[in-house]
Every structure is written in structure tokens, then in C-alpha cells.
Amino acid sequence: MKQKMTFEEAAARLEELVSKMETGEPTLEDSLKLFEEGSTLSSFCYRKLSETEQKVRSITDLEEKKVKTDEQN
């Protein structure tokens, strides 16, 4: 996996790996390598999604607090 891969690039590569494996053409050894790369990409994507979800929650919480403060004034 390249150093500065975006979520979109990782997801696209993951789709490529799945497509390759679904063909049944790779050898067992190659399938294992594809699986290992896919596992790494999957973890990366999950981490990115979790980070993004946390940021969205933080923004939402701040906005909710702001609205409550404005309503009280």
C-alpha cells in the first residue's frame, strides 16, 4: 500500500483485489497475497471511516451546543 493513499484509492484497490480473487485464476499463494493486501486496505478504510465519523460527531455536537446556547439567550 502506498504511503499517502486516499480512502477512495484504497476502496478502488480493494474492489480490484476482490474481482481478481473472484475469478479463481490466482494461485493459492497469490490469493493469500491478495487477501493480505485486502486485509490491510480494509483496516485502513475502516480506520478512515471511523475518524470521519468522529469528526462529524464532534461538529454535530458543537452545532447542537451552539443552537442550545442561542435558544437560551
Secondary structure, 3 states (H helix, E strand, C coil): CCCCCCHHHHHHHHHHHHHHHHHCCCCHHHHHHHHHHHHHHHHHHHHHHHHHHHHHHHHHHHHHHHHHHHHHC
